[in-house]
Amino acid sequence: MSDQEAPSQQRGQPKPPAGDPQASPGQPPATCRSLVLTGYGGYDKVKLQVSAFVEPRLQPQEVLVRVKACGLNFAELMGRQGLYEPLPAPPVTLGMEGAGVIEAVGEGVMDRKVGERVIVMSRSGVWQETVAVPAARAFPMPESMSFEEGAALPINYLTAYLMLFHMANLTPGKSVLVHMAAGGVGIAATQLCQTVPDVTVFGTASASKHDIITQAGVTHPIDYRTKDYVEEIRKISPKGVDIVLDPLGGADTQKGFDLLKPLGSLIVFGAANCVTGQKRSLLALVKTWYNQLSISTLKLMQTNKAVCGFHLGYLDEQHVDAGMASLLRLYAEGKIRPRVDSRFHFEEVTDAMRRMHERQNIGKVILLPEPKKQDLELMASGQKLAKK
């Protein structure tokens, strides 16, 4: 997608004045590329916008980061349809995670420095070439970590880590049902389960992905498209499972609750069943709402089960910081490693979103801010012509 329109106002991408004082005489002005949600709807609502770049005045305790890679999450698919509450109203630059290099530091920043490689997190605004974020939301990367791995780590692995270890208290010998086991959170949860001895992982995914998710650590892969995953789990484990990670919502939440063993935990962290098409579906919303789990505290007491809700967007910074510290340590120890499924330049954001929407990805879909090679060559040719 290469629509180039007037940019929306974003931190790290300020509205430029006439002319560019940073540009050298005879040289084209510096620009900043971003992916902006211009309204709710289909893929065409996310547009590449190019504006003249003027370095922002950093607020105290902020850093300016040159973004090298960004992560695509299911939340962005929902946000495009107007289904993700933490996202500001359009027009807004999308993106909650990325990795890059610090180019400037604001007043009072003591523990970050120019040239440092960092992972960045924000509620929105990361899908651009440069972004200003609080220094506390810029996490130093291990030397061996690539920018693409850094962009793939925060949202998916924090979600999986905090659900498994802080909510469900995963311990040796437990069993876990991971829906969408080939997705970003699914891969992360599977890897994290491997850090605990003797954990059995049931993973749902289409049959074509079974070899890969088995190699990643799924004990029992289940093709949810052709088989009833509840029946398949009962054949192997008649009593059910200890933990269910539910990103689906609707009728699947009730199935997950019924699958729990006594003292088991169901953690709901999404509503993927709401997203059935490129645009928002009223029928899917009503169906998901109608089939949602309804339960009383008395029922919880009688069944000795727990139902939890998790949403990283509403979590306090203390838990995020502690979780990131643990994840970066696990990465340095070689116990986890983000799996990058595919890479798309900003011009190809439609293809990236379609790949995730159609559940084709195995691991993380990455967006690259830099122009595609052919676009760089065209820019260089244009500069040569301008000099003649």
N, C-alpha and C positions, 0 to 999 in steps of 0.2 A: 504494500500500500504506500503510495508516494504522494498523496495529497499534501500540499504545502499551503497552510492557511495562517492567518494571523494568530499568534500564540496566545494562550491564556497566561495569566499572571501566576508565576510559580517562584518559590524560594530557590535560588541558584540559577534562575532563568528570568531576570527582571525585564520589564518592558523597556526596550532601548530608546534612547533619544535619537534625534535625527543625526545621522552620521555615526561613525564609530571611531572614537579617539584612540582606540588601541590598534587600529589598522595602520600599517606603514604606507607611505605614499606609493601609489601604483599597484598596491596589493588589495585583493578582495577582503572585505571585513571578516573578522572571525565570526563564526556562527555557533549556535547551540541547537542540537537536534533533540526533540522530545516526542513522546507518544501521548497524545491527549485524547481523553474521552470527551467528545463534543456533545453527546446526548445519549439517552438510553436506547438500546436496540440491537442491531446485528453487528457483524464484523466491521461494516463501513463506518461505524461511529467512533472507532479508534483510528486517529489520523496522525501521520507523521507531520510534524510542524518544525520549520526551520526559521530561527530568528537571529538577528544580530546579537552577538554576545557581549555583554558588559559585566565584568566581574562584580558580584554583589558585595555590599558592605556587610561583613559578617557581624552577627550579634555576639555579645560575650558568650564564651563557652561553646561556640560553633566552629566547625571545620568545613572547608570546601573540598569536595572530593571529585576527581575526574573518574567517572564511572566506566569500567571496562567490560562488565557483564552484569546482567540483571536476571532475576528469577521470575518465571511466569507461574502463577498459582491459580487454583480453581476459584479463589476469591475474586480475581480479576474478571473471570467469565461471568460470575454472578453480579459483580459490580457493573459490568457493561449492560446488564439487563435491569439494573436498578434494584437488585436483591441483596446488596451488601451494605448494611447500615453505616459502618465506620467510614465509608468512603464519602468525601465531600461531594456536593452536587456538581454536575458538569457546568462549565468546562473545567476539567481537572487533569493534571498529569498523573498517570497511573504508576504503579510500582511500589512494592513494599520492601524489597530487598535487592541488594546488589553488592558488588565488590569493585574496588578501584584504588586510586592513589591520592593521598592528601596533597592538595596544591596550596592551601593557605590555612592558617589557624587564626581564630579570633582572640580577643582579649581574654586573659584568664585561663587559656588552655595550657596546661602544664604537662600532661601525660600523652599528648599526641604531637607529632612533628611532621613537617613538610617532607614528602617523599615516602612516608610510611604506607604500606599496603594494608588496607582495612576492609572489613565487611560492614556494610551500613544497613540500617533498618529505619523504616518510617511508615506512618499510616498510609502515605501516598507520596508521589512525586519523585520516585527513584528512577523512573524510565526516562532519563535524560542524560546528556553527556556530562554535565556537571551539576552537583546538588549540594546544598548547604544543609548540614544536619548537626544536632547537638553532638559534641565530642563524646558524650556518654553512649551514643548510639552508633559509634564507629569502633569496631572491635578489631584489634590487631590480628593479622592472619599469620598462621604458621608459615615458615619459609617454604616448605614443600607443597603448600596448597596453591592451586591455580586460581585465577580470578573466577573461572567458571564454577569450580568447586565451591568457592567462597559464596558466590551468588546462589548456589543450590542448597546451602546449609541452613540458614536461620529459620525460615518459616516452617518448612517440613520437619526438620529435626527437632526444633524446639517443641512443636506440637506433639510429636511422637514421644519425645523424652519426658515431658511434663505429664502427659497422660499416663504413660506406663509406670513411671517411677514415683511421681508425686501424688497422683490420684489413685491408681490401681495397685500400687505397691507390689510391682512384679518381683517375685522371688523364685528360687530354683524349683523346678518340678511343675510349674504352672502351665496352663494352656491358653492360647490367645487366638481369637478370630480377627484377622485383618482383612477388611473389605478393600477393594481396589488395590490389591497387593502389588501391582506393577506401577502404581502412581508414585508421586514424590513422597507423600506421607507413608504410603505402604512400604516402599523400599526402606525408608528411614526406620520405621517400626520394626521391620524384619531384622535389619542389621542390629538394632539396639537389643532385640530379644536374644541375639547371639552372644551378647556380653554377659548373660546370666545362664548358669549351667542348666541343662536338661529342660529347656522350655520348648513346648510343642506349639508350632505355628500353623494354623489353618488359614490359607490365603485364597481369596476369590479373585479370579482373573480369567480372561478368555483363553482358550486352549493353546493358542499360538504363543502365549507368553509363559507357559508353565515351565519350560526348561530353564528359562532365565530366572524366574522367581524361586525355583527350586535351588538353583546354584546360589542365590542370594540368601537362602536359609529357610524358605518356607518348607515345612515338613509335609504338609498335605495340600497340594494345590487343587482347587475346585473350579470347574468351568461353570460360572453362574448363568451362562446363556443357555446351556443345554441341560443342566441338572439343578435339582433343588438342593441348595447348599445346606439347609437344615437337615434334610434326610441323609446327605453324605456325611455330615459331621456325626450324626447319631449312630451311623454304622460303625464308625471308628471309635467314637467316645460316647457311649449311650447316656452317660450322665451329663454331657454337654461340655462347656468350657468355663474357664475361670474369669476370662476378660474378653469383652467384645468392644472393639473400636468401631464406632458407627459414624461414617461420614455421609450416609444416605438419607436417613430420616424416613418418615412415613411408615408404611407397613413393615419395613425392615427393622425398625426400632423395636416393635413388638416381638418380632422373631428373635432378635438378639436377646431381649429380656427372657424369653422362654428358654433360650439355649443356656442360660447361666446356671452353673452349679450353685448350691448354697454357699454363701459368703462371696459370691462372684460380683464383678462390677461391669456395668454397661456404661460406656462413655460416649456420649453423642457430641460430635464436633463439626457437623455439617449437615447440609440438606441437598445433596447432589441430585436427588430424585426430582427436585424442582426444575432442574435445568435439562430439558428434554430436546430443545431445539435452539437454533441460533438466536431467536428472540424469546422474550418472556412468554410463557404459556400459562394462561389463567387456569386451564384444565389441570395442568400438572401441579400448580399451587394449591388448588382446591383439593385434589386427590391426596396430596401429601399432608395437607392440614387435616383432612377428614380421617386419614389413617394413622395420625400421630398417636403415640403412646399416651394413654390416660391411666393414671395409677394413683392409688391412695397410700398414705403412710402406713395404714393398717396392712395393706397388701405387701408392702415392703417388709414389715415386721414378720408377717406370716411366712414369707418366702425366704427371709434372710438374704436378701439381695440389695445391691446398691445401684442407683441410677445417677450418673453425673453428667454435667454439661461442661464443655471446654470451648473457649474462644480466645485465641491468642491476642486478638485486637483489643480486648478489654482487660488484659492482665497487667498488673503493676510491674514497674521496671525492676524491682528487686528480684522477682522470680525470673524475669527474662535474663538479667545479668548472671544470676547463679546458673541458670540453664546453659547459657552460652559458654561460660567458663568450663562447665563439665563436658560439653560437646567438643570444644576445642582441645581439651585434654584427651578425650577419647580418640579424636582424629590424630593427634600427635603420637598416641600409643599404637596407631594402626588398627584400632578396633572398629572404626566406622570410616566410610568414604562415600561421599555423594556420587550417585550414578547419573551422569549427564546423558540424557536420551538424544537430544538434538540441539542444534544451534541455528538461530535465525537472526538476520540483521533487522534493524528497525523497519526497513522497507517491507519485510516479510512477516509483519506481525499478524496479518490475517491467516497465513499458513500456520504460524505457531499456535494461534488460538484454536484453529480448526483441528490441529493434531491432538491437542488436549481434549477438546470438546468431544471428539469422536473416539476417545479412549485408545488412541494409537500409541501413545508414549509408554515407554518403560523407563521410569526415572524422571529426571527433571528436564523441562524444556527451558532453554536459555535464550535470552535476547541480547544481541550485541549492538551497542550504540553506534559504533563506527560504521561509515558507509560501506556498501559492498564494493569489492575491488573494481568492478566496471564503472561504478559511480565515481570512485576516486580518480580513475583514468580520465573520465569525462571532465571532471573538475580541473585536472591538471592541463588538459588540452585547452579548456576555456581560459585558463590563466595565461597560457602561452600566446593565445590569440589576442588577449587583452593587452599584452606587452608590445605587440607589433604595431 
